[in-house]
Amino acid sequence: MPTAHKGAISFGLVHIPISLYRTNRDHDISFNQLCKQTNQRVHYKKYCANCEKELKPSDIVKGYQYEKDKYVIMSNEELEALKSEKDKTIHILQFCDLLDIDDIYYEKNYYAIPDSGSEKAYELLRNAMFSEHKVAVAKTVLGTKETLMALCPTENYILMKTLFYHDEITDLPKSFQRPVVKKNEITMAKQLIRAMSEPFHPEQYHDEYQQRLMTAIQEKIQGHAVTTPSHNETADIADLMDALKQSVAIKKKSVPRKRSVRH
């Protein structure tokens, strides 16, 4: 797995060299865009109207527009040179409880893996945070952006979560009513929640749509018509309480009874 970022965690005077690795991979089926008439691939060309020619990657530079049609050019070398070792370091700014950070601020996850020779300092930080039930709020430069992040300890490693800045979070797009909920409705909703509660096992979930999509693709490759899956009709229940009661009853029926063990 390629390294997403190399740097070091700065914890007081403690320096912990680490590498960041992505925590996820993409399994989605990708499609190419084709011409409707010829089924030929559609290609996107980077074209300069002034030069009247297609540009190669080596012909393209980064430019910041400071006035209309006026740009200052910044090379990759200049952008990289602006980063000091301090910028590449992940500076811990404070520690806080995990629940202090609202879920809306989380963006991406990375595994933070210690480099050779820094394992003990890494384990010290992980163990201490885990024992105190704390996460660390830190900053570093990723790419061309100073990134806010949270260092979250687990039983075996530290998970690095990038955070949005407060001014990047948008307000609630529209207001909505909050009707009064009756006590018996809340009781029935809690009963349904308890009936549907069980330990979370992520390995039991998978992308069923991607499987159906691949099956459909294979059917078309073999010259067969795509079969449409049957859909379960949802009962139209006007009364909220009736819907809750029926949901609880259905869930109870679906739970297998435990056999009594005779001694």
N, C-alpha and C positions, 0 to 999 in steps of 0.2 A: 504494500500500500504506500503510495507516495506521501511524503511529508507535506502538510499544508502550511506549516510555519515552523521555523526554528528560532528559539530565543532562550530566555531564562526567567524564572520567577524570582523576584526580588522581595525577600521577607526580612525586613529590618536590615541587618548586615549579612544575612544569609543569601547566597546566590545559588540557584538551582537550575542548571541548564536542562531544558526540556525540548521535546518536539511535539507538535500538534498533528493529529490525524483525524480525518473525518470519521464520524460515527455511523454514517449511513452510506448506502450505495443505491443507484437507480436501476430498478428492474422493469421500468415501464417500456412497453412496446412503442417503438418510434416509427413514424411514417415519413416517407419522402413526398414532396410535392411534385406532381406530374402534370404535363400538358393534357387537358381533357381530350383533345383530338388525337394526339399521337402517343400518349403514355410515356413521353420522354421526360427525363428529369428537368426540373426548373432550376436554373443556376442563377445565383445572385452575383453580379459583378460590381466591384468597386471602381467607379468611373469618375475621372476628372473632366468636367466640361471644358475647362480652359485648355488642358493639354490634348483633349479629344482622344484619350486612350484609357485602357483598363489599367488599374494600378495593382502592383504586387505588394505583399506585406512590407517589403523593404522600402517601398516608395512612400509609406505612410508614417507621419509623425503626429504627436499629440499637441494640440493647440488650445489655449484658453482665450476665448473672445472677450476682450476688455472694452471694445467699442464695436459698433456695427461694422462687420467685414474686416475687423482688425484683430489679429491674434498674436499672442506671445507663444513661442514654441518651447516646449519642455521635453528634453530627450529622456529616455529611460535611465541613462547614466546619471543625469542631473537629479531625477526624482529619487533614485536610489542613494545618491550621495547626500541628500538632505536628511536621510535617516542616520542618526547616531546610534551607538550601542545602547544608549539610554532609551531611544525610541523602540528598539527591538526587544528591550527588557519588559517583562510583564510585572508592573509595579503594583504591589498590593497596597491599596489606599485605606481599607478598613475591613473589619469583620462584622458580620451581622447574622441574624437568624434567617434561615431559608425562607420562612414565611413572610419576612419583611419585604421581599422582592415580589411584586405582583407578576403573575404569569404573562401579562401582556408585554412585559419588557424583554422576554427571552426571544432570541432569534435563531442561532445555530449552535450545534453541539460539536465538541472535539474531545478526543482522548488526549490528555496531557501525559506523555510518557517520559520518564527521566532518561537523560543521556547517560552513557557509561561513566561511572564515577560519582554520580550525583544521587544514587538510589537512597542512601541513608538520609540525606537532608530532605529528599522528597517524601520518604516514609514518615519522617518526623512531622512534617507539615500535615500530611494526610491524616495521620493518627491523631494529632492534637486537635485539628478541626473536627474530625469525626467524633471524638470523645466529647468535645464541647458543643456539638450540634450546631456548628457555625459554618458559614460560607465566606469566602473572601471576595471583596469587590476590588477589581484591578483595572489597569489601563495598559494598552500597548498599541503600536502602529501595525496594522495589517493592511498590506497593499499600500494605498495612498490615504488611508483613513485611520485616525486615532480611535481605537475601538474600546468601548467599555465592556467589561466581562465579569462573570462570576466564576470562581473556582469552587466547585462543589465536590466534597469528598464522598466516596463510596467505601464499601468494605475492602476493596482491592486497589482502587486507583482514584485519580482526581479527574473529574469531568469539567471541561472548560466550556462555559456557555456564554456566547456573545450576547450583549444586551443592546437594545435601542436606547438612545438618549431620550430624556423626557420630552424635548421639543420635537422629537420624531413621532411621538404617539399622537394620533388624531383623537379628537373628542368623539363622543358617542354621536353617530350620524343623525339620529332623530330620537325624539322622546317618545315614550309609549306609556300607556296606562298600566297601573298596577292594581288590578281589581282585588277586592277583599276576598280571601279564600276562607271557606268555612272549616271549622275544626274537624268535622267528620271527613271532609275531603282530604285534609292534611293527614289524618290518621290512616285513611285508605291508601294514600300515595306512599306513606312510609311503609305500609304493609307490603305493597308491591315492590318497593325498593329492597326490603329485607328478603323477599322471596327471590329476587333476581341477583342477590349479592353472593359472591364467591371469590376466592383468590384469583388474582389476575395472572394468567399464563400467556404471555405474548406470542409464544410459538404456536398456539392453537389458532391464531388468526392469520389469514393470508388474503391477497388481493383476488377475489373471486371473479371480478370483472375482467382482469387481465387474462385469467385462465379461459374464460368464455371467448374473449377476443382472439386468443391464439387458436382455439378450437375452430372458430369461424374462419380464420385465415387458412388453416389447414384444409378445411372443407372446400374453400374456393380454389385452393391450389389443385385439389383432386377433381375439380369440375362439378362439385355438388352445390346445391343451393344452401344458403345459410339458414340453419334452423333457429327459430325464435323461441327463447325459453318461456315457459308458462309463468304467469304472474299470479301471486296469491292476492286475492281480492281482500281489501281491508273493509271490515264492516263499518257501515255508516252509523255511528252511535251519537245521537245528538246530545245526550245528557252526560256530563263529565263524570259524575258519580257512577253511572251505569258502566261507562267505559273502564273505570278503575276496577270495579267489582269483577267484571268479566275478565279483565287482564289478570287479576289475582287468581281467579278460578282456573284459567287456562294454564298459568304457570304452575299451580299446585298439581294439576293433572300430569304435567310434563315431567315432574320430579319423580324419579323411581323410588318406590318405598324400600326402606332398609329392612332386610330380613332379620328376624330375631334369631339369635344364636342360642341353641339349647346346650346346656352343660350336662 
